[in-house]
């Protein structure tokens, strides 16, 4: 998988791995931690995630896989029932007092169980402390682990969601001639791109006479790389994009990129391995001049979690 790098703004949030848990806080100070599979475990394993909103009143939500289990299920920490819930769509959700009670019990616990399946709590206390610090809760009565005596009023509110101007795509994409493609290949500086590349160049109408062209730039078993170009008036230039792959040295790189004509969003999904339990995904909107990041998710550890954690969120404002 090609690692992604931040070319300029946006300033994304942070993430960390602690034991059997991954945790991240995004630019809005919304934090989430998710469990990772324990290697070589003989027990039936499930996964869980815990999220917390920022600000003095920000509470927890705990979501646990229920598999095929039905009815009222007991969630236990080290064998002691802490809460009960009924699964919907394969998960059990706990909020309010139930979620707070679960989190409090996790801090000194070692195993969480639901419907005879288990989750290791190794590292969960450190992940909760990471959230305390990321949301400015350390030393206040609202902290999960780093508790103090300062009142809830001392916890800062989450920042406002960044707003990104966006245009909706439309029309028909411009035709890409052989000569124009040859120029694009030279500008891309991508040695893997060849006339016999099995991956076709993709072209999408951005509206206003602009076309997004994704030039193939090498591929593997589960990742297809491409360099984004902006085509106007029969000319092509490397697209301006504020967050992208390492690139070829000459241009940015996108992995498994696609343009959704219904939402006018460009997305990427770079997988660290075939089952998709690690990697990085990003979504962008077009403002008429450049592509701007509106969401970024990642998972650094290839340990069974398909719940990639968000580190950036912006709101597109379509004109």
N, C-alpha and C positions, 0 to 999 in steps of 0.2 A: 504494500500500500504506500502511495506517495503521501508523505506528511504534508500538512497544510500550514501556511504561514500567514501572518497578519502584515499586509503591505502598509497600511496606515490605520486611521480610525476604521472600524470601531474598536473600542477597548473592551475586549471580552472579559468574562468572569474567570474564575479559577476552579480547578478540580484537583482531586487527590485520591490516592488509594490507601486504605488502612485495613490491613488484614484481609478479611473476607467481605469488605464493603468498599464501594466507590462513592464519592460524594462530589458535588459541584454546586457553586452559587453563580447565578448569571448576573448580568449587568443591572438587573432590577432588584438584586438581593433576594430573589426567590431561590431557595436551596432545596436540593433533593439528594438523597442517598439511596443506593440500591445494592442488594446483596449479590455476591458472586458465588459461583458454585465451588464447593470444596472438592479438591482433587482426591481421587481414590477413596471417596466415602462409600460405605456399604449401605447407608440409609437412603430412603426415598427423599429426594430433595425438591424443594419448591423455591420460589423467589419472592422477594418483598421489596417495596420501595417506601420511603418515608419522605414527605415533602413538608416544608414549612414556609408560610408567607412571611414577608418582612413586617416591621413595625411593631408597636407596643401590643397590639391585639392579634398579631400573627399566630395562628395555631397550626397544629400538626394534622396531616392526613396520612394514615397507614394503609397501604394496599398490599394484600397478600394473595398469591395464587391459591386457588382452591382445587385445581385439577378437576376431577369428575365428582368430587364430593358434593353433597346436597344437604339441605336442611340447616338447622342451627348448629354452627361449628364453634368449638371452643378454641381460642388462641391461648396458648400457655407459654410461660417463660420458666425454664428449668422445672417443668412438670406442674407448675401452679397456674391455674386458669386465671387470666387477667381480663379477658373480654370475650364476648360471643357475638357472632355475626352470621348473616345469611348470604351465601354467594350469589352474585349476579354476573352473567357473562364470564364466568370462570374466575372471578376474583371476589374477595371480601374487602370492603372498604370500612375503615374505622375513622371517625372524626370526633371533634369535641373532647369530652371527658374520657371516652374510651381510648382515643388515640394518645392523649396525654398520659394516661395510666400505662399503656403499652410502652411508650418511650421511657417513662420513669423506671419501669421494671427491666428494660433492656440494659440499662447503664451498668449494672453489676451482674447481668445474666450471661449465660454461655450458649444457650440454645433456645430458639423459638420453634414451637411446633403448632401445626394446624392440620387437622384431619390425618393424623398419623404420619405426616411428613415434616421435615425439619429444615431449619435455617441456622447456620452458624452465626453467632453474634460477635465473633472475634473481630475487633476493630470498630464495632458499631459505636462504642462510647467515644472513641477518638473522632469518628465522623460527626457525631453530634456536637462535639466540642468545636470542630471546624465550622459547623453551622452557627454556633453561638458567636464565634469570632467574626464570621462573614457578615452576620446581621447586626453586629454591634451589641450583642446581648451579654457578653461576658461581664460578670460582676453585677448583673441585675437579677431581680427575682424571676424574670422570664426565661433565664438560661436553663437549658436542659442539664448540662454538666458543670459548666463554669459559673455556678450560682454565686450571687452576692446579695448585698442588702440594698443596692440602688433600686429605685422604683421603676416600674414599667415605662413611665414617662421618659426615662432616659434612653430608651431604645429609639434610634432614628427611623423615620418612615422610609419606605423604599423610594428610590428615585422615580421620576416620571418616565414612562416608556418613550424612547426616542421615536420620532415620526419621520418617515422617509417618503419623499415625493415619488410617485410612481405613475407610469403610463400603461394603459392596456394595449396589448398587441392586437393586430388586425391586418387584413389584406392578404396578399400573397407574397411568399418569399421571393427574392430576386434569384434569377438563374445564376449558377456558378459555372463559368466556362472553364475549360481545361487550362487556358492561359492564366485566369485569375486564381485557380487552385494552385498552379505552379508558383505564383507569386506568394500565396499564403504559406505554402510549404517552406519557401526560402525564409520568409519572415519568422516562421515558427521556430526555426532552428532545431527541428526535431528529427534526428537521424532515423528513428523507428518508422516514420511516415514514409510510405512508398506507394508506387502505383498499384501494387498488388495487395495493399492493406485490405483485409477482408471487411473491415468496418467502414461503412459508407459515411461520407460527409453528410451532416444534417443541416438543414437550413430552415429557419423559422421567421415569420413576419413579425416585426416589433411595432409596426405602424409608422406612419409618417415617412414612408419610403426607406425605412431601415430594416435590415435583415441580420439576424444572428446566425452565423455559420460556425458549426463545431467541427474542426478539422481533426480527424483521427491522428493520434500520436502514440501508438503502441498500445498493447493490451496484454492481459494475462488470463488466467483461468476464470476469474470472476470480476476483474476490473478492466474497463475500457477508458483510456485516457484521451483527452481532446484539448485542443487549444481554441479558445473563443475568438472569433473575428466579427467585426462590425462591417457590413457591406452597405455602401451607399453610392449611388450614381456610377456603378460599375467599378468602384474601387473598394479595397478591403484594407482595414487596419486592425491590429490586435485590439480586442475590446478592453475598455477600462473597467476593471473589476476590483473592488476594495478588499477582497479576501479570496485567495486562490491557492492552488497547489504549488509545489516547489518550482514547477515549470522546466523548460528546456534550457534555461539560461538566457533565452531571448524573449520568452513569452510566458504568461501564466498557464497553469494546467488545471483542468477540471477532470474529475473521475466519475464515470457512470452518470454523465450529465444529461438532463432532459428539460425541455421547455413545456410547461403546461399551458396550452392556449386558453383554457377555461379560466384559470386564475391569473394568468400573465406572470408566472413565477418560474425562474430558472433554479433548478435544484441539482445537487450532487450527492453521491452516496458512495464514499470510498470504503470498501470492506477490508478489514485486516486479514480475514480468512473467509472461506466459502460460506460457512453457516451464519455469518453476519453477527457474531457476538462481540465484535470490536471494530473500531473504525471511526470515521467522522463524516457528518452530513452537513450540508449548508443549503440555504435558500436565499435567492436574490430577487430584487425587482429592478426594472429598467426605468430611468427617469428622463430618457431622451438623449442623455450623454454618456451615462455610465451605469453599471450594475452595482447595486448596494445590498449589503448583507441584511437580512431581516431575521434569520434564525441560524444558530450554530449548535450542533450537538456532537458529542464525542463519547467514546468509551475506550480507554487505554489498555485495559486488561482483557485478553481473550479467554474469559472464564464463564461462558454460558449466558451472559446478560445481553439481551437484545434491547434493553431499555437504555439507550444512549442518553447521556445527561446534557441538559441545555446550559450553555454558557453565554449565549447572546440572544436577545429578543428585541425586535423593533416593529413598529406598526406601519404598514404601507398606507399611504394616503393617495388614492388614485385620483387623477385629474381627467 
